[in-house]
């Protein structure tokens, strides 16, 4: 049978792929999308969304224990882990079903199966019913990534969990080891620690949250320790001795010394690897570096008509970056002239307690670049809304080019900072200087006032601290 022909074929229906498909359809392109597992990809089904649902349950549980502070009474507080997990899965299912509706609404042809690219402009999909041959001038790779597995630390679903195991936890860990303090590791550590697990976090680098500004990471660590977490930095997990039905003995190495610690559960969160295997990319001439496809600023792979977006195309590994790249590529295919993505203006968010959010350069990176800087800081304790909310632990930090007033970076830790950071993202996108930010009127009483005060502080003009 002749191949079904489309203008654009998207491989992968995660936040990069399905958004690219929708934008392509809006531009009048005939679009097909291929997904081997579930519409919405890792983000909606096994990542961003279900973890936030779990963390919301933990946040409410935490607040229930603080009822007395707010003049309220709550007795016999407890939780049902199975119900917490059930709610999280329900949220994920609802959103995944929404993606199916959007595909139908935009007249996008969906193929559920595994794709390969046998030749330029061709896609073969192996489905439950057989094989479908498709053809298109433009193909978009949006196959995402999966958790990295280190030798000896591989998840087994019982004693050692990967992120999927942790999302559908069948038991509550009593003594938990989390390997890795990036966003995934620290969010799971925060969730289980809040529910009462004796939690230890191991980080091979010299500090937790190593991609964040050092001052913000140090502030966050202080809060984690205050909450009862144990943080082991500059420490490597060498091996795990597993005894089914009993637990795990972890061999930890730090400063040349090895010690053993016992846990009933381990979560491995040591990074991700791109899903590049089995697609036929090497035969097409696609260049791959450490499981990630090399692209230009417009996500072009160097092979005519083949694009790569999202996690498969490298850092930053963020759903919103993937979605924006999907729109850009669809517009490029549709004959438009979109602007390339600026990685330095993409915010990173970690939804632990307290939350962490950042955009642009850290203080260290700005200094390394030889830029003369001005740094502003404002603590949550100086903000009326934060005190009223009972969330007075936090910090907003802004970094400016001392000569031009350019906002180089913004870094925040505290309640709801993942919602606040977008203000600074817009500022960077509009190439705003300190002058415009200072002249902006922020509503009162809001947490956002701290953003204003941090800018003022960089120039010696803070009012409330």
Protein Blocks (a to p, Z undefined) as FASTA:
>chain_A
ZZdddfbdcehjafklmmmmmmmmmnopacddddfkbghijmlmmmmmmmmmmmmmmmmm
mmmmmmmmnopacehiacdfklmmmmmmmmmmmmmmmmmmmmmmnopacdddddddfbgh
iacdddfkbccddddfbdcddebpaddddehiacehlmpccfklmmmccbdcfbdcdehj
bfklmmmmmmmmmnopacddddfbfbehklbcfklmmmmmmmmmmnopacdehiacfbdc
ddehiaccddddeehiacddddfbdcddebjaddfehnlmmmnopaceehiacddfkopa
highiacehjlnopaddfklmmmmmmmmmmmmnopacddddfklcccddfbdcddddehj
dfklmmmnopacddddddfklpmklmmnopagccddddddfknopafbdcdedehklmmm
mmmmmmmmnopafklmmmpccddddfklmmmmmmmmmnopafkZZ
